[in-house]
Amino acid sequence: MSVQPMTDLSPNPTLRGLINYFARINLSIRTKIVLSFFVVILTMGMVDAILIVQVLRYNRQYDAIITNITTANSINGYIKPAIDSAMWEVVAGKTEFDQGPQYQIIRGVNTQIAWLRENTDSEKGKIKLEVIQRTMETLTHYVDRMGVQIRNGSRVADNEQTLENIRGVSDLVHDLIQDYTLFEVNRADGKYRETQQAFSRWVFTYMGLLLGVIAFSLLAAWVISASIYAPIKKLHDVTTAITENDLQVLVTSDNANEIAELGLSFNIMIGRIKELLDSKVREQENLQKAEFRALQAQINPHFLYNTLDTIIWMAEAKQNDRVVDIVSALSRFFRISLSKGKDW
């Protein structure tokens, strides 16, 4: 029977050392494969998780800016016409000062501005909102003055002058909120550009990590396959030697996986086969010796009788030379028998 040799893998020394190190780890083949897949999945999962966190962070910041812009626009479109109209109706006598909505308007705007300050992460934006709050305090001051004048029955000219001051301050509030809105719009544009640049960097980073994961996967596949191939190659070499009637070779293994268990079982099988063959050889030798002894026990008396009769016949026939030869041969035969087959 001919045995085809297995093709030998010849990795470079560094890779061979890595393969040997990986093969010496006392883990099953299944565990090694699962562990490699876990490393790949964990690496890709970490990359994706970091990317998702970055996306959510930028999205939250961008949404906060857009919400601030929307809130500022709603204030800007409401404060000036609302407060000017309410105070004009008070001055014109259409509405009692205490019944007017002016303080409700101011409280609503102040609440929205305070909310904007709490929800912005820009120090410059907070400063702008603080200026707006102080301007709203000035507006409240003039509204309070208007109330005092109305209760004191001040002249119409004084009330109109205070109304002009209120309109001037409401114009200033309008302009400040407009400036803050423009600031947030520019910040949103900058955040968008920053997000685009960050995503561009992340694309290159992600591609680099992806290539690294692919390289690790290929290396792990090569190392695992080689760690499986090496003990199988040893097992193949041993079976090849056995086909050449060499029962002295044994499978060696540095790890404790399924292949090592197979090699151990193979070594046990070789040992038992060798013991069985040795036992059979000893049994055959003992059987041959017993048969020889039995045959010898049967032959020796007849052989001796026949030889002595022959000598007598030759002596009676005066064949003295033949008698001498036969006696000499018989003497050598008994000498060899007594020495257990060893010639003198």
C-alpha atoms as one frame of an Amber mdcrd trajectory, in Angstrom:
protein
   0.000   0.000   0.000   1.447   3.398  -0.968   0.919   6.460   1.230   0.882
   9.906  -0.376   2.953  12.453   1.548   1.147  15.527   2.887   2.207  18.886
   1.505   4.247  20.681   4.139   3.396  24.278   4.995   6.504  26.450   5.299
   5.680  29.735   7.045   8.413  32.200   7.894  10.155  31.823  11.292   8.142
  34.602  12.970   4.837  33.155  11.836   6.013  29.653  12.721   6.856  30.841
  16.237   3.415  32.442  16.521   1.806  29.220  15.328   3.780  27.163  17.853
   2.888  29.570  20.664  -0.784  29.488  19.703  -0.688  25.697  19.405   0.749
  25.347  22.930  -2.235  27.161  24.439  -4.266  24.494  26.185  -7.593  25.304
  24.555  -9.786  23.170  22.367  -9.982  23.920  18.653 -13.590  25.027  19.047
 -12.626  27.418  21.854  -9.828  28.909  19.749 -12.197  29.495  16.824 -14.904
  30.981  19.065 -12.317  33.174  20.800 -11.043  34.484  17.454 -14.584  35.281
  16.307 -15.245  36.976  19.660 -12.176  39.209  19.228 -13.292  40.179  15.703
 -16.879  40.851  16.796 -15.725  42.764  19.896 -13.356  44.947  17.857 -15.973
  45.746  15.215 -18.587  46.282  17.925 -16.340  48.730  19.781 -15.648  50.671
  16.582 -19.348  50.820  15.739 -20.235  51.786  19.316 -17.731  54.653  19.322
 -19.025  55.817  15.946 -22.633  55.699  17.173 -21.724  57.647  20.333 -20.019
  60.330  18.237 -23.015  60.540  15.896 -25.421  60.862  18.819 -23.258  63.528
  20.470 -23.040  65.661  17.328 -26.730  65.109  16.641 -27.645  66.210  20.186
 -25.518  69.348  19.906 -26.924  70.185  16.495 -30.501  69.630  17.677 -29.871
  71.881  20.691 -28.628  74.664  18.424 -31.616  74.323  16.088 -33.972  74.360
  19.090 -32.307  77.549  20.378 -32.656  79.180  16.967 -36.330  78.236  16.793
 -36.987  79.545  20.320 -35.098  82.789  19.659 -37.054  83.345  16.445 -40.334
  82.801  18.268 -39.313  85.391  20.900 -38.126  87.818  18.265 -41.370  87.649
  16.358 -43.465  88.083  19.493 -41.899  90.447  22.041 -41.891  93.775  20.175
 -45.391  93.756  18.621 -46.919  92.227  21.761 -45.425  94.641  24.318 -45.814
  97.704  22.076 -49.466  96.915  21.395 -50.254  96.181  25.058 -48.662  99.412
  26.309 -50.290 101.507  23.565 -53.714 100.281  24.623 -52.883 101.222  28.216
 -51.753 104.721  27.231 -54.777 105.166  24.954 -57.062 104.191  27.815 -58.445
 101.145  26.098 -57.102  98.813  28.803 -56.507  99.337  32.486 -52.823  98.974
  33.403 -53.536  96.342  36.014 -55.616  94.379  33.501 -53.049  94.537  30.709
 -50.972  91.503  29.561 -47.619  93.351  29.694 -46.186  91.507  32.705 -47.381
  88.159  31.390 -45.583  88.889  28.110 -42.386  89.842  29.948 -42.497  86.768
  32.227 -42.990  84.458  29.228 -40.041  85.981  27.382 -37.816  85.877  30.499
 -38.681  82.202  31.019 -37.689  81.365  27.437 -34.435  83.326  27.699 -33.545
  81.539  30.966 -34.242  78.196  29.265 -31.943  79.199  26.399 -29.118  79.980
  28.860 -29.490  76.596  30.539 -29.477  74.664  27.262 -26.595  76.306  25.433
 -23.004  75.039  25.712 -21.478  78.217  24.276 -20.015  80.731  26.705 -20.348
  83.485  24.136 -23.997  82.567  23.636 -24.583  82.739  27.401 -23.068  86.222
  27.493 -25.388  87.389  24.701 -28.398  85.942  26.519 -27.308  87.648  29.746
 -27.273  90.981  27.892 -30.798  90.251  26.625 -31.942  89.492  30.186 -30.558
  92.815  31.428 -32.301  94.593  28.580 -35.523  92.840  29.573 -34.976  94.176
  33.114 -34.739  97.671  31.623 -37.945  97.039  29.702 -39.627  95.892  32.922
 -38.392  99.066  34.628 -40.052 101.297  32.017 -43.272  99.267  32.193 -43.266
  99.731  35.983 -42.751 103.472  35.477 -45.693 103.538  33.109 -47.832 101.919
  35.812 -46.758 104.507  38.370 -47.528 107.328  35.951 -50.957 105.903  35.115
 -51.831 105.558  38.810 -50.562 109.088  39.551 -52.546 110.586  36.673 -49.465
 111.868  34.830 -49.790 113.974  31.737 -50.376 112.303  28.397 -47.068 113.687
  27.135 -45.188 111.967  29.977 -46.986 108.708  29.260 -46.183 108.987  25.556
 -42.525 109.639  26.380 -42.399 106.526  28.546 -44.142 104.592  25.755 -41.410
 105.724  23.335 -38.795 104.515  25.798 -40.575 101.148  25.988 -40.633 100.944
  22.196 -36.949 101.815  22.042 -36.052  99.109  24.554 -38.272  96.564  22.747
 -36.427  97.480  19.529 -33.145  96.832  21.332 -34.429  93.484  22.622 -35.478
  92.636  19.070 -32.029  93.513  17.719 -30.216  91.585  20.474 -32.326  88.490
  19.925 -31.747  88.827  16.184 -27.992  89.003  16.823 -28.185  85.930  19.076
 -30.163  84.075  16.409 -27.522  84.917  13.795 -24.825  83.755  16.224 -26.581
  80.404  16.682 -27.045  80.043  12.913 -23.319  80.585  12.381 -22.584  78.153
  15.203 -24.860  75.580  13.591 -22.984  76.003  10.326 -19.672  75.599  12.147
 -20.963  72.533  13.982 -22.094  71.071  10.664 -18.636  71.607   9.163 -17.021
  70.157  12.281 -19.301  67.134  12.028 -18.388  66.641   8.380 -14.669  66.801
   9.178 -15.105  64.425  12.111 -16.980  61.961   9.938 -14.263  62.202   7.288
 -11.656  61.360   9.934 -13.815  58.550  11.227 -14.172  57.098   7.762 -10.388
  56.773   7.449 -10.112  55.494  11.023 -12.890  52.985  10.440 -11.285  51.773
   7.213  -7.948  51.374   8.991  -9.541  49.419  11.823 -11.498  47.363   9.309
  -8.285  46.464   7.484  -6.724  45.589  10.838  -9.650  43.333  11.713  -9.447
  41.671   8.299  -5.701  41.125   8.761  -6.311  39.685  12.238  -9.028  37.402
  10.864  -6.728  36.112   8.127  -3.868  35.634  10.601  -6.139  33.884  13.098
  -7.505  31.624  10.362  -3.953  30.783   9.235  -2.682  30.184  12.777  -5.665
  28.050  13.776  -5.528  26.007  10.582  -1.778  25.553  10.997  -2.185  24.562
  14.662  -4.681  21.943  13.497  -2.534  20.899  10.533   0.697  20.404  12.546
  -0.540  17.579  14.835  -2.412  15.985  11.920   0.849  16.075   9.937   2.622
  14.351  12.853  -0.135  11.763  12.990   0.185  11.232   9.238   3.960  10.772
   9.521   3.479   8.208  12.287   0.935   6.238  10.261   3.331   6.345   7.312
   6.094   4.934   9.520   3.740   2.219  10.768   3.030   1.154   7.188   6.806
   0.642   6.947   6.671  -1.766   9.961   8.088   0.697  12.469   6.160   0.511
  15.737   8.651   2.558  17.763   7.416   6.008  16.658   4.906   7.894  18.782
   2.852  11.036  18.239   4.049  14.068  20.230   1.907  17.118  20.993   2.380
  20.278  23.055  -1.280  21.204  23.367  -4.346  19.553  24.879  -7.034  19.795
  22.243  -8.945  17.221  20.245  -5.946  16.431  18.003  -3.777  15.806  21.072
  -6.390  13.430  22.456  -6.457  11.663  19.099  -2.652  11.382  19.192  -2.764
   9.982  22.726  -5.333   7.386  21.686  -3.175   6.579  18.670  -0.118   6.063
  20.900  -2.115   3.752  23.167  -3.266   1.798  20.119   0.321   1.473  18.850
   1.466   0.261  22.288  -1.243  -2.359  22.432  -0.516  -3.526  18.876   3.183
  -3.824  19.704   2.398  -5.789  22.874   0.074  -8.046  20.906   2.682  -8.697
  18.197   5.400  -9.373  20.791   3.053 -11.772  22.576   2.278 -13.551  19.310
   5.986 -13.848  18.482   6.762 -15.318  21.921   3.813 -17.675  21.597   5.023
 -18.882  18.189   8.552 -19.392  19.497   7.290 -21.358  22.497   5.036 -23.431
  20.237   7.909 -24.228  17.882  10.124 -25.208  20.806   7.428 -27.456  22.228
   6.850 -29.102  18.846  10.596 -29.564  18.398  10.933 -31.115  21.827   7.989
 -33.439  21.236   9.384 -34.452  17.869  12.813 -34.888  19.369  11.391 -37.050
  22.143   9.755 -39.239  19.502  12.722 -39.357  17.148  15.635 -39.896  19.570
  14.858 -43.570  20.568  14.077 -44.682  17.018  17.059 -42.787  15.668  19.375
 -44.385  18.202  17.994 -47.897  17.563  18.280 -47.532  13.807  21.791 -46.086
  14.018  23.031 -48.916  16.269  21.449 -51.517  13.975  23.194 -49.920  11.012
  26.530 -50.009  12.819  25.995 -53.706  13.637  25.179 -54.491  10.014  28.213
 -52.639   8.724  30.482 -54.325  11.316  29.206 -57.737  10.271  29.833 -56.725
   6.647  33.422 -55.762   7.524  32.808 -52.121   6.483  35.027 -50.732   9.161
  35.543 -47.311   7.548  31.813 -46.754   7.312  31.398 -47.819  10.925  33.993
 -45.243  12.008  32.228 -42.476  10.044  28.802 -43.323  11.462  30.080 -43.540
  15.044  31.875 -40.180  14.636  28.706 -38.570  13.252  26.625 -40.056  16.080
  29.130 -38.697  18.623  28.897 -35.185  17.158  25.079 -35.406  17.179  24.956
 -36.227  20.898  27.563 -33.571  21.678  25.412 -30.882  19.957  22.248 -32.136
  21.651  23.844 -32.044  25.090  25.181 -28.505  24.475  21.639 -27.282  23.440
  22.576 -26.650  19.845  25.991 -25.092  20.428  28.777 -26.643  18.425  32.089
 -27.357  20.160
